[in-house]
Amino acid sequence: MSISRREFLQVLAVASAGGMALGSKQVLAAQAGAGEQLYQLPTFGNVSVMHFTDCHAQLMPIYFREPSVNLGVGTAYGKAPHLVGEQLLKQFKIPAHTAQAHAFTYLDFERAAQQYGKIGGFAHLATLIKQVRASRPHALLLDGGDTWQGSATALWTNGQDMVDACKLLGVNLMSPHWEFTLGAERVKHIIEHDFKGQINFLAQNVKTTDFGDQVFQPYVIREMQGVPVAIIGQAFPYTPIANPRYMVPDWSFGIQDENMQLMVDEARQKGAQAVIVLSHNGMDVDLKMAARVTGIDAIMGGHTHDGVPVPVVVQNAKGQTLVTNAGSNGKFLGVLDLDVRAGKVQGYQYRLLPVFSNLLPADREMQALIERVRAPYQNKLEEGLAVSEGLLYRRGNFNGSWDQLIVDALMEVKGAEMAFSPGFRWGTTILPGQTITREHLMDQVAITYPATTLTEMTGATIKTILEDVCDNLFNPDPYFQQGGDMVRVGGLKYSCTPNAKAGARINHLSLNGKPLEAGKTYKVAGWAPVAEGVKGEAIWDVMESYFKHHRVIKPRQLNQPTILGMEGNPGMAA
């Protein structure tokens, strides 16, 4: 797909929204149609870091629709990252109907996706990173985690494809989450063999369960242009709750603000003049941590997949902290420049650059690696399973059309009255008319605990489950939010009042037009059980069975709850 000069200039405006100045070479390249347009950044300060996060093993360019529902409650109401659509554009002064509007919102997604093409892809990301490094040879590349999971090839190679790609990409430092679902032994093997001498795996908040010893490096201090800079790692604090505990049986997690403060103070005492936290907390948790822990200059955050164009400045007892979040799926590269003088940060420059694969040529070396790791699986990846007549996407607080398709399939194949599917935020998008390949399917379900289940549950148990998950999402205290979106539900109707108290948010439950009975038993299908030893057909096998009987997938009617008390919330489309 060719990009016109006007469209290219619109894309460059994305970077301008984050403070990026554009050089004449870019304009000339666009005018000449050279296909080698450069995202040139003005140099600033003496410390630089590049940051990507939550790529979920997407080596290839993809489509990815941003959410139309990302509700903020309590003090998060109306603030980043809980802004969608027109409200996000208004907050960050991004023109509507432009490439930057497409990068940061769901608006007019199908048309814009056709116009601007796919995003991400490690070969295109590699090109952008090399271009940034050309003007900042001292810059560090930070990987915020959720890197080794999310695709077929990552699952089938036990994460090796992503490990090799990240080494070639030039990652310097990493913090984890879904990496742990490969199991503790696999994680340790990668760190001790593949990463040794090249990539530091950082997590100040992971300790042994016996004596509380540090499992991984908590931080490193690297010198950039004569400035000592500390990078502290923060793993996802609720890993053993959101994911199977048996995969990391001897490690404890948690937020651990007190230990974070100790690490910051220790790094400062060792001479660090700037402190950056590489976090997988989720942005709301990072915002609270920034207000409680002093001495952190910036938090490069992940987990919640929020593409936020401008850092949030958080005041605390001894100064301020910049909090950023760099989206997901390899869609963005964050670049933070700091001016550090007289032992402290005097100023900063930040941009969140969208990776448009049509505008950044593929890096040859990275492209060759990608082709090499995919070659043994190519036929399997490309096999067509069905054709979708509608848009299939996942992201959103309550449901997405991919999730709806999954619960529909679970109910039919498993013979269930209703179905639950986890509120995973990862998963790529396909456009109407596209063939659903096995690769597309695996983008939604590629995990190491894929068993499906059929369970008898009482109506009371079902309500309790929904209340618990809802509290994880809408508890007004971010430290009690355990990640993910609301469980996706098939068959069951209900209402949700996010601002209500815990235990009182879920009401009006009904099945087939009849109220759900607390004491009655219902057949409920599900997948991704976190308990050890659960047996069941893998979710991808269930989906393939469904596709054999449904070669054409009609547009999905989303089974959304009735949302109460959220009128006018800028985190929900009108």
C-alpha positions in Angstrom: 0.0 0.0 0.0 1.4 3.4 -1.0 1.3 6.4 1.3 0.7 9.8 -0.1 2.8 12.8 0.9 -0.2 14.3 2.8 -0.7 11.0 4.8 3.0 10.8 5.6 3.0 14.3 7.0 0.0 13.4 9.1 2.0 10.5 10.5 4.9 12.7 11.3 2.5 14.9 13.2 2.0 12.0 15.6 5.5 12.5 16.8 5.0 16.3 16.9 2.2 15.8 19.3 4.7 14.4 21.7 7.2 17.2 21.2 9.2 15.8 18.3 10.7 18.3 15.8 11.0 17.2 12.2 14.1 17.6 10.0 14.1 18.7 6.4 15.3 15.2 5.3 12.0 13.7 6.3 10.0 16.2 4.3 12.3 15.7 1.3 12.0 11.9 1.6 8.3 12.2 1.7 8.2 14.4 -1.3 10.5 12.1 -3.2 8.5 9.1 -2.2 11.7 7.4 -1.3 10.1 5.0 1.1 12.8 5.6 3.7 11.1 8.3 5.7 12.9 9.0 9.0 11.5 9.8 12.4 14.2 12.2 13.3 14.3 13.5 16.9 16.1 16.6 18.0 18.8 15.7 20.5 18.1 16.9 24.0 20.0 16.5 27.3 22.6 13.8 28.0 20.6 10.8 29.1 18.3 8.8 26.8 16.2 5.6 27.0 14.0 3.9 24.4 11.1 1.9 25.7 8.7 -0.7 24.3 6.4 -2.9 26.3 3.7 -5.6 26.0 4.6 -6.6 22.4 3.2 -10.1 23.2 5.5 -11.8 20.8 4.3 -10.1 17.7 7.2 -10.2 15.3 5.1 -9.4 12.3 3.2 -6.2 11.5 -0.4 -6.4 12.7 -3.7 -4.5 13.0 -4.6 -3.5 16.6 -7.7 -1.6 17.6 -7.5 0.6 20.7 -10.3 0.3 23.2 -13.6 2.2 23.1 -14.2 1.5 26.8 -11.4 2.2 29.4 -13.3 3.4 32.4 -11.6 5.4 35.2 -13.3 5.4 38.7 -12.5 7.3 41.8 -9.5 9.7 41.4 -8.8 8.1 38.0 -12.0 9.5 36.5 -11.4 11.6 33.4 -7.6 11.2 33.6 -5.0 9.4 31.5 -5.0 6.6 30.7 -8.8 6.4 31.1 -9.7 8.4 28.0 -11.0 7.0 24.7 -11.9 8.3 21.3 -12.8 12.0 21.0 -12.0 12.6 24.6 -8.4 11.4 24.2 -8.0 13.5 21.0 -9.2 16.6 22.9 -7.0 16.0 25.9 -3.8 15.7 23.8 -4.8 18.1 21.0 -4.6 15.5 18.3 -6.5 16.3 15.1 -9.4 14.0 14.2 -9.4 11.9 11.0 -5.6 11.8 10.9 -2.9 9.1 11.2 -2.2 10.1 14.8 -5.9 9.8 15.6 -5.7 6.3 14.2 -2.6 5.4 16.2 -4.1 6.4 19.6 -7.9 5.7 19.2 -10.4 3.2 17.9 -12.2 5.9 15.8 -13.1 5.0 12.2 -10.8 2.0 12.7 -11.7 0.0 9.6 -11.2 2.8 7.1 -8.1 4.2 8.9 -6.5 0.7 9.1 -7.0 0.3 5.3 -5.5 3.7 4.7 -2.5 3.6 7.0 -1.7 -0.1 7.0 -0.4 -2.3 9.7 1.6 -1.3 12.7 4.6 -2.8 14.5 6.7 -5.7 13.4 10.1 -6.2 14.9 11.9 -5.6 11.6 10.3 -2.1 11.4 10.8 -1.5 15.1 14.5 -2.4 14.6 14.8 0.2 11.9 13.3 2.9 14.1 15.5 2.0 17.0 18.6 2.2 14.8 17.6 5.6 13.6 17.1 6.8 17.2 20.5 5.3 18.2 22.2 7.1 15.3 21.7 10.4 17.1 21.9 8.9 20.6 24.5 6.2 20.7 24.4 6.2 24.4 20.7 5.4 24.6 19.5 2.3 26.5 16.7 0.1 25.1 14.2 -1.0 27.8 11.8 -3.9 27.3 8.9 -3.6 29.7 7.9 -7.3 29.5 5.1 -9.5 28.2 7.5 -10.2 25.4 7.9 -14.0 25.3 4.1 -14.8 25.1 1.3 -14.1 22.8 1.9 -15.8 19.5 2.0 -19.3 18.0 5.8 -19.2 17.4 6.6 -18.0 20.9 4.5 -20.8 22.3 5.9 -23.5 20.0 9.6 -22.4 20.6 9.2 -21.9 24.3 9.9 -18.2 23.9 13.1 -18.7 22.0 12.0 -16.8 18.9 11.5 -13.7 21.1 14.7 -14.1 23.1 16.7 -14.2 19.9 14.8 -11.3 18.4 15.3 -9.1 21.5 19.0 -9.8 21.5 19.3 -8.8 17.9 17.1 -5.7 18.6 19.7 -4.6 21.1 17.6 -4.8 24.3 19.7 -3.8 27.3 17.3 -4.2 30.2 14.0 -6.0 30.8 11.3 -6.4 33.5 8.8 -9.4 33.4 5.2 -10.7 33.7 3.9 -13.3 31.2 7.5 -14.5 30.9 6.8 -16.4 34.1 4.2 -18.6 32.5 7.0 -20.4 30.7 7.9 -21.6 34.2 10.6 -20.7 36.7 13.2 -23.1 35.3 12.8 -21.8 31.7 13.1 -18.2 32.9 16.3 -18.9 34.8 17.8 -20.8 31.9 17.2 -17.9 29.5 18.7 -15.4 32.0 21.8 -17.6 32.7 22.5 -18.6 29.1 20.8 -16.4 26.4 20.9 -13.1 28.3 24.3 -13.5 30.0 26.5 -10.5 29.3 23.9 -8.8 27.2 20.5 -8.2 28.8 19.8 -7.5 32.5 16.6 -9.1 33.8 15.4 -6.8 36.6 12.8 -7.3 39.3 13.2 -5.7 42.7 9.9 -7.1 43.9 10.5 -10.8 43.4 11.9 -12.7 46.4 12.2 -16.3 47.5 9.3 -17.5 49.6 11.5 -19.1 52.2 14.1 -16.4 53.3 13.0 -13.5 51.2 16.2 -13.4 49.1 16.3 -11.4 46.0 15.7 -13.7 43.0 16.7 -11.3 40.2 18.9 -8.2 40.0 16.8 -5.3 41.5 18.6 -2.6 39.5 21.7 -1.6 37.5 23.6 1.6 37.3 24.7 2.5 33.8 26.8 5.6 32.8 25.6 7.7 29.9 27.8 10.5 28.8 29.3 10.8 32.2 26.0 10.6 34.1 25.3 7.5 36.3 21.7 6.4 35.8 19.9 3.7 37.8 17.3 1.5 36.2 15.2 -0.4 38.7 12.9 -3.3 37.6 9.4 -3.9 38.8 7.7 -7.2 37.8 3.9 -7.5 37.6 3.1 -7.7 41.3 0.1 -10.1 41.1 1.7 -12.7 38.8 0.8 -15.7 41.1 -2.8 -14.6 41.2 -3.5 -13.6 37.6 -1.4 -16.6 36.4 -0.7 -20.1 37.8 1.1 -20.1 41.1 2.5 -23.6 40.4 4.7 -22.1 37.6 6.6 -20.0 40.1 6.1 -21.9 43.3 9.1 -20.6 45.2 8.9 -16.9 44.4 6.8 -14.1 46.0 5.8 -10.9 44.3 3.8 -7.8 45.3 4.2 -4.1 44.9 6.7 -3.6 47.8 6.9 0.2 48.0 9.2 0.1 51.0 11.7 -2.1 49.2 11.4 0.2 46.1 12.2 3.2 48.3 15.3 1.3 49.7 16.5 0.5 46.2 16.0 4.1 45.0 17.9 5.4 48.1 20.6 2.8 47.7 21.1 3.7 44.0 21.3 7.4 44.9 23.9 6.6 47.6 26.0 4.8 45.0 26.1 7.9 42.9 23.0 7.6 40.6 22.1 11.1 39.4 18.9 9.9 37.7 16.6 7.0 38.6 14.2 5.3 36.1 11.8 2.5 37.0 11.1 -0.1 34.3 7.7 -1.2 35.5 5.1 -3.8 34.7 2.6 -2.5 37.3 0.0 -1.0 35.1 -0.4 2.7 34.8 -2.8 3.4 37.7 -0.5 1.5 40.0 2.5 3.4 38.7 0.7 6.7 39.3 0.1 5.8 42.9 3.6 4.5 43.4 5.0 7.8 41.9 3.1 9.7 44.6 4.4 7.5 47.5 8.0 6.7 46.6 10.4 9.6 46.3 13.5 10.0 44.2 12.2 8.3 41.0 12.6 10.6 38.0 10.6 8.5 35.5 8.5 5.4 35.4 8.5 3.6 32.0 5.4 1.6 32.5 3.5 -1.3 30.9 0.9 -4.0 31.5 -2.3 -2.1 30.9 -1.5 -1.5 27.2 -2.2 2.2 27.3 -0.8 4.3 24.6 -0.4 7.7 26.3 1.2 10.4 24.1 2.4 12.7 27.0 3.9 11.7 30.4 1.8 12.3 33.5 3.7 14.4 36.0 3.1 13.2 39.6 4.1 15.4 42.5 5.4 13.7 45.7 7.0 14.7 49.0 10.4 15.4 47.5 9.8 16.4 43.9 8.1 14.9 40.9 8.0 11.7 38.8 7.1 11.3 35.1 4.8 8.4 34.4 4.6 6.9 30.9 2.9 3.9 29.3 4.0 2.8 25.8 1.0 0.8 24.4 1.3 -2.7 23.2 2.0 -5.2 20.3 5.1 -3.4 19.2 2.9 -0.5 18.1 4.9 2.3 19.8 8.5 3.2 20.8 8.8 5.6 23.7 11.9 7.9 23.7 12.7 9.8 26.9 15.6 12.3 27.0 16.7 13.8 30.3 18.9 16.8 30.9 20.9 15.9 34.0 23.1 18.6 35.5 24.4 19.4 39.0 23.4 15.9 40.1 19.7 16.1 39.2 17.2 16.2 36.3 16.8 19.7 35.0 14.4 19.0 32.1 13.0 16.3 29.8 11.7 15.6 26.4 9.4 12.6 25.6 7.8 11.2 22.5 5.7 8.2 21.9 6.4 7.2 18.3 4.0 5.0 16.4 5.6 2.2 14.3 3.8 2.4 11.0 5.2 -0.5 9.0 4.5 1.3 5.7 6.7 4.2 6.6 9.7 2.4 8.2 11.5 -0.1 5.9 12.2 -3.5 7.4 15.6 -4.0 8.9 17.2 -6.7 6.7 19.0 -8.6 9.5 15.9 -8.7 11.7 13.7 -9.6 8.8 16.0 -12.5 8.0 15.8 -13.7 11.6 12.0 -13.5 11.6 11.8 -15.5 8.4 14.2 -18.1 9.7 12.3 -18.7 13.0 8.9 -18.8 11.2 10.0 -21.0 8.3 9.4 -24.4 10.1 5.8 -23.3 11.0 4.8 -21.3 7.9 2.3 -23.7 6.4 0.7 -24.2 9.8 0.5 -20.5 10.5 -1.0 -19.6 7.2 -3.7 -22.3 7.1 -7.1 -20.7 6.7 -9.7 -21.7 9.2 -12.7 -19.4 8.3 -13.5 -16.0 6.9 -14.8 -13.2 9.1 -17.4 -10.9 7.7 -17.0 -8.5 10.6 -14.2 -6.8 12.5 -12.6 -9.0 15.2 -10.8 -7.3 18.0 -10.3 -7.9 21.7 -9.4 -4.8 23.7 -12.0 -3.2 26.0 -13.1 -3.3 29.6 -16.1 -5.6 29.0 -16.0 -7.5 25.7 -14.6 -7.6 22.2 -15.7 -9.4 19.1 -12.8 -11.9 19.2 -13.8 -12.7 22.8 -17.4 -13.0 21.8 -16.5 -15.5 19.2 -14.5 -17.5 21.7 -17.4 -17.7 24.2 -19.8 -18.5 21.4 -17.6 -21.4 20.4 -17.1 -22.6 24.0 -20.9 -22.8 24.5 -21.5 -24.7 21.3 -18.6 -27.1 21.4 -18.8 -27.8 25.1 -22.6 -27.9 25.4 -22.7 -25.2 28.0 -25.4 -22.8 29.0 -22.9 -20.0 29.5 -19.2 -19.4 29.1 -16.4 -17.3 30.7 -13.3 -16.2 28.9 -10.5 -14.3 30.6 -10.2 -10.5 30.2 -6.9 -10.7 28.5 -5.7 -7.4 26.9 -3.4 -9.0 24.3 -4.7 -10.2 21.0 -4.5 -8.8 17.5 -7.2 -7.5 15.2 -8.4 -8.7 11.8 -10.5 -6.7 9.3 -13.8 -7.6 7.7 -13.3 -10.0 4.8 -10.0 -11.4 6.1 -9.3 -15.1 6.4 -8.9 -16.2 9.9 -5.6 -18.2 9.9 -4.3 -20.4 12.6 -1.8 -17.6 13.4 -4.7 -15.2 14.0 -6.4 -17.7 16.3 -3.2 -18.3 18.2 -2.7 -14.6 18.7 -5.8 -14.8 21.0 -5.1 -18.1 22.8 -1.4 -18.9 22.9 -0.7 -19.7 26.5 0.9 -22.5 28.4 -2.2 -23.4 30.4 -4.8 -23.7 27.6 -7.2 -26.3 29.0 -10.9 -25.8 28.5 -13.4 -26.8 31.3 -17.1 -27.5 31.7 -18.1 -26.9 35.3 -21.4 -26.9 37.2 -21.8 -23.7 39.2 -24.6 -22.3 41.2 -26.1 -18.9 40.5 -24.6 -17.6 43.7 -21.1 -18.8 42.7 -21.4 -17.1 39.3 -22.3 -13.8 40.9 -19.4 -14.1 43.3 -17.0 -14.7 40.5 -18.2 -11.7 38.6 -18.0 -9.5 41.7 -14.5 -10.6 42.4 -13.2 -9.9 38.9 -15.1 -6.6 38.8 -13.4 -5.5 42.0 -10.0 -6.3 40.5 -10.9 -3.9 37.7 -12.8 -1.1 39.4 -11.5 -1.0 43.0 -10.9 2.7 43.5 -7.5 1.9 45.1 -5.1 0.9 42.3 -3.1 -1.3 44.6 -6.1 -3.7 44.7 -6.5 -3.9 41.0 -4.9 -7.1 39.8 -4.8 -6.5 36.1 -6.8 -7.5 33.0 -10.2 -6.5 31.9 -13.6 -7.9 33.0 -14.2 -11.6 32.3 -16.0 -12.0 29.0 -19.4 -13.7 29.4 -21.4 -15.7 26.9 -25.1 -16.4 27.4 -25.5 -14.6 30.7 -26.9 -11.1 30.9 -26.1 -8.7 33.8 -25.7 -5.1 34.8 -22.5 -3.6 36.2 -22.2 -0.4 38.4 -18.4 0.2 38.5 -18.8 3.0 41.1 -20.7 0.8 43.6 -19.0 -0.9 46.6 -17.4 -4.3 46.4 -20.0 -7.0 46.2 -22.7 -4.7 45.0 -21.5 -4.0 41.4 -23.1 -7.0 39.6 -26.9 -7.2 39.4 -29.9 -8.2 37.2 -28.3 -11.5 36.2 -30.5 -13.5 33.8 -30.2 -16.5 31.4 -32.5 -16.9 28.4 -34.7 -14.1 29.8 -35.1 -15.7 33.2 -33.5 -14.4 36.4 -30.5 -16.4 37.5 -31.3 -18.5 40.6 -28.8 -18.4 43.5 -29.4 -22.1 44.4 -29.7 -23.5 40.9 -26.8 -25.2 39.1 -25.7 -24.2 35.6 -23.2 -25.6 33.1 -20.4 -23.1 32.5 -17.6 -23.5 30.0 -14.3 -21.7 30.4 -10.6 -21.9 29.6 -7.2 -20.9 31.0 -7.6 -22.4 34.6 -4.9 -21.3 37.0 -5.3 -24.3 39.2 -2.7 -27.1 38.8 -3.6 -30.4 37.2 -6.7 -29.3 35.3 -7.3 -31.5 32.3 -9.3 -30.5 29.2 -9.2 -30.0 25.5 -7.0 -27.1 24.5 -8.8 -23.9 23.6 -7.3 -23.8 20.1 -8.7 -27.3 19.4 -12.1 -26.2 20.6 -11.9 -23.1 18.3 -10.8 -25.2 15.3 -13.6 -27.6 15.9 -16.0 -24.7 15.8 -14.5 -23.3 12.6 -15.0 -26.6 10.9 -18.7 -26.1 11.2 -18.6 -22.3 10.7 -16.5 -21.4 7.7 -18.0 -18.0 7.5 -18.1 -16.0 10.7 -20.9 -13.5 10.8 -20.4 -10.2 12.6 -20.6 -10.7 16.4 -23.4 -9.2 18.5 -21.5 -8.3 21.7 -22.9 -9.6 25.0 -22.1 -6.5 26.9 -23.4 -5.8 30.4 -25.7 -2.9 31.0 -23.3 -0.2 32.4 -24.9 1.9 35.2 -23.7 5.2 36.6 -21.1 5.9 34.0 -23.0 8.4 31.9 -20.6 11.0 30.5 -17.5 9.1 31.6 -14.7 10.1 29.1 -13.4 6.5 29.3 -16.5 5.2 27.4 -17.7 5.9 23.9 -21.0 7.7 23.7 
